[in-house]
Amino acid sequence: MNKILIANWKANPTTPEEALDLFDSYLSAISDFRDIRLVVCSPFLYLEELYKQLQATKNKPETISLGAQDLFWEKSGPYTGEISAEMLKEFAISHVLVGHSDRRYKMGESNEIINKKIKAALEAGITPVLLVGERNLGDDRRAVLEQQLAADLSGLSADQVTKILITYEPVWAISTQPGAKSDTPESALGAIGIIKNFLDSRFQFLASSFLYGGSVNKTNVVDFLKHPEISGAVVGGASLRKEEFTNILKQISLY
């Protein structure tokens, strides 16, 4: 089964030239590796240029697509600064991040808003990548995950839930967090077990695989992805370092 890597650039890089150069390195690297699906989530500002570059690429790899870091839940209207799913579709966006910890905890995004965004993405035919996870090491993980999932997936059918990529993202493991502590595959598998049980209980949906996010890098990516329950990863800072990200692609293709 193909592994999926989602490169989340966050608010990086700072110029279109740097964005195109980074994306070009992905285009060059991905053709050398098999069984990997790569989704590149750049800032909105660069999506049009990246889309043009992808369309103009000779022998365009079918295993790479563009994703968005966020979306708004209305199709259009008086919502200053927002980007709708209808706008994103113009650039063949395949996936969108929803519920990322940056937006949950730094920007105060509520579960109600996350739920609206998931529904908007599904209606537009864009795959939501829902990120859930506890903020602090020692939090009641089961309670946090079940509360987030219950609210984020409210009003969705089992069929709709099967179209969502659920990612376990322990915020305490992200390297930019004060006092960050690396997560372990065993810990991630425990969280995934909680998520699986919730989906089975609430939706009678026996999910078989999930993504992991939380300071994924070249030294730990295989440790997580070698487990069949983890079908991919959301990669932040390491996706901005060309050599390291190519190394990540290589490691995944070889194990």
C-alpha positions in Angstrom: 0.0 0.0 0.0 1.3 3.5 -0.9 2.4 5.7 2.0 1.2 9.2 2.0 3.4 12.2 2.9 1.8 15.6 3.5 4.4 18.5 3.4 3.0 21.3 5.5 5.1 24.4 4.7 3.1 26.6 7.2 4.0 30.3 6.7 7.1 29.4 4.7 9.1 30.2 2.5 9.0 34.0 2.3 9.3 34.4 -1.5 7.7 32.8 -4.6 11.1 32.0 -5.9 12.0 30.0 -2.9 8.6 28.2 -3.0 9.1 27.3 -6.7 12.7 26.1 -6.0 11.5 23.9 -3.1 8.6 22.5 -5.2 11.0 21.8 -8.1 13.2 19.7 -5.7 10.1 17.6 -4.9 9.3 17.1 -8.5 12.8 15.9 -9.2 13.0 13.6 -6.2 9.5 12.0 -6.3 10.2 10.3 -9.7 13.0 8.2 -8.1 10.8 6.6 -5.5 7.9 4.2 -5.6 4.8 3.7 -3.5 4.7 7.2 -2.1 1.8 9.7 -2.5 3.0 13.3 -1.8 0.7 16.2 -1.1 2.3 19.6 -0.9 0.4 22.1 1.4 1.9 25.5 0.6 0.6 29.0 1.7 -2.3 30.1 -0.4 -0.1 32.8 -2.0 1.9 30.2 -3.9 -0.7 27.7 -5.0 -1.3 29.2 -8.4 2.4 29.3 -9.4 2.9 25.7 -8.0 -0.1 24.6 -10.0 1.3 26.1 -13.2 4.7 24.5 -12.5 3.1 21.1 -12.0 1.0 21.3 -15.1 4.1 22.4 -17.2 6.3 19.5 -15.9 7.2 17.0 -18.6 6.3 13.5 -17.5 4.3 15.0 -14.6 4.3 12.5 -11.7 0.9 11.2 -10.8 2.0 10.7 -7.3 2.2 14.4 -6.3 -0.6 16.8 -5.8 -1.3 20.2 -4.1 -3.0 20.6 -0.8 -4.2 23.6 1.2 -3.4 24.5 4.8 -6.9 25.7 5.5 -10.2 26.7 3.9 -13.4 28.6 4.7 -16.7 26.8 5.0 -18.8 29.2 2.9 -18.6 29.1 -0.9 -18.4 32.9 -1.3 -19.7 36.1 0.3 -18.6 39.0 2.6 -15.8 37.1 4.5 -12.8 39.3 4.2 -9.5 37.4 3.9 -11.1 33.9 3.6 -10.4 31.3 0.9 -13.3 28.9 0.0 -13.2 25.4 -1.3 -14.6 26.6 -4.6 -11.5 28.8 -5.0 -9.1 26.0 -4.1 -10.7 23.7 -6.7 -9.3 26.0 -9.4 -5.8 24.7 -8.6 -6.8 21.0 -8.4 -6.4 20.9 -4.7 -6.7 17.3 -3.5 -6.4 17.6 0.3 -6.8 20.2 3.0 -5.5 20.3 6.5 -8.3 20.8 9.1 -7.9 21.1 12.9 -4.1 21.6 12.8 -2.8 22.4 16.3 -1.6 25.7 15.1 -5.1 26.7 14.4 -6.7 24.9 17.4 -4.4 26.2 20.1 -2.7 29.3 18.7 -5.6 30.8 16.8 -8.5 29.5 18.9 -10.3 27.6 16.2 -13.2 25.7 17.8 -14.5 22.2 17.1 -17.6 23.8 15.6 -15.6 25.6 13.0 -13.5 22.5 12.3 -16.7 20.6 11.7 -18.0 23.2 9.2 -14.7 23.1 7.3 -14.7 19.3 7.1 -18.2 19.4 5.6 -17.2 22.1 3.1 -14.2 20.1 2.0 -16.3 16.9 1.5 -18.9 18.8 -0.4 -16.3 20.1 -2.8 -14.7 16.7 -3.3 -11.5 17.7 -1.4 -10.1 15.2 1.1 -10.0 16.6 4.7 -6.9 15.8 6.7 -8.2 16.0 10.2 -5.6 16.5 12.9 -6.5 15.6 16.5 -4.3 15.3 19.6 -3.7 16.4 23.2 -1.9 19.6 23.9 0.1 18.6 26.9 2.0 15.5 27.9 0.0 14.0 30.7 -3.4 15.2 29.5 -6.2 12.6 29.5 -5.6 11.5 26.0 -8.7 9.4 25.6 -10.9 12.2 26.8 -9.3 14.7 24.5 -9.4 12.6 21.4 -12.9 11.4 22.0 -14.1 14.9 22.6 -12.4 16.3 19.5 -13.6 13.5 17.3 -17.2 13.6 18.6 -17.5 17.4 17.9 -15.4 17.5 14.7 -17.3 14.6 13.1 -20.7 15.7 14.3 -23.5 15.3 11.7 -21.4 13.2 9.3 -22.4 9.8 8.0 -20.2 6.8 8.2 -19.6 7.1 4.4 -18.4 10.6 4.8 -16.1 9.7 7.7 -14.4 7.0 5.5 -13.3 9.9 3.2 -11.4 11.7 5.9 -7.7 11.1 6.6 -7.4 11.2 10.4 -4.0 12.2 11.8 -2.8 11.8 15.4 -0.8 14.9 16.3 0.4 15.2 19.9 1.1 18.9 20.3 3.6 18.2 23.1 5.8 16.4 20.6 6.1 19.2 18.1 9.7 20.6 18.3 8.6 24.2 18.3 6.6 23.8 21.5 8.4 24.7 24.8 9.7 21.6 26.5 8.8 19.4 23.5 9.4 15.7 24.1 9.6 13.3 21.2 6.7 10.9 20.8 7.3 7.1 20.3 5.6 4.8 17.8 4.2 2.8 20.8 2.5 5.9 22.1 1.2 6.9 18.7 -0.2 3.3 18.2 -2.0 3.6 21.6 -3.6 6.9 20.5 -4.6 5.3 17.1 -6.2 2.5 19.0 -8.4 5.0 20.9 -9.4 6.6 17.6 -10.2 3.3 16.0 -12.4 2.2 18.9 -14.2 5.5 18.8 -14.9 5.3 15.0 -16.1 1.7 15.4 -18.4 2.6 18.3 -19.8 5.8 16.8 -19.9 5.0 13.1 -19.4 1.2 12.8 -16.4 2.1 10.7 -13.4 -0.2 11.0 -10.6 2.1 9.9 -7.4 0.4 9.1 -4.8 3.1 8.8 -4.1 6.7 10.0 -1.5 9.4 9.6 0.9 10.6 12.3 2.2 14.2 12.7 4.5 15.6 15.4 8.1 16.6 14.4 8.5 13.8 11.8 12.0 13.9 10.4 14.6 11.7 8.7 15.6 10.0 12.0 12.2 8.8 13.1 9.9 8.6 10.0 10.5 4.9 9.4 10.0 4.0 13.0 6.5 5.3 12.7 5.6 4.3 9.2 6.8 0.7 9.4 3.7 0.0 11.4 0.8 -0.9 9.1 -1.6 1.1 11.2 0.2 4.3 10.2 -0.2 4.8 6.5 1.6 8.2 6.3 2.8 11.3 8.0 2.3 15.1 8.1 5.7 16.6 7.9 6.3 20.2 9.0 9.8 21.7 9.4 11.6 18.8 7.7 9.6 19.4 4.5 11.4 22.8 4.1 14.8 21.2 4.0 15.3 19.8 0.5 18.0 17.3 1.3 16.3 16.0 4.5 13.0 15.7 2.7 14.5 13.7 -0.1 16.1 11.5 2.5 12.7 10.9 4.0 11.3 9.9 0.7 14.2 7.6 0.1 13.9 5.9 3.5 10.2 5.3 3.1 10.6 3.8 -0.4 13.3 1.4 0.8 11.9 -0.1 4.0 
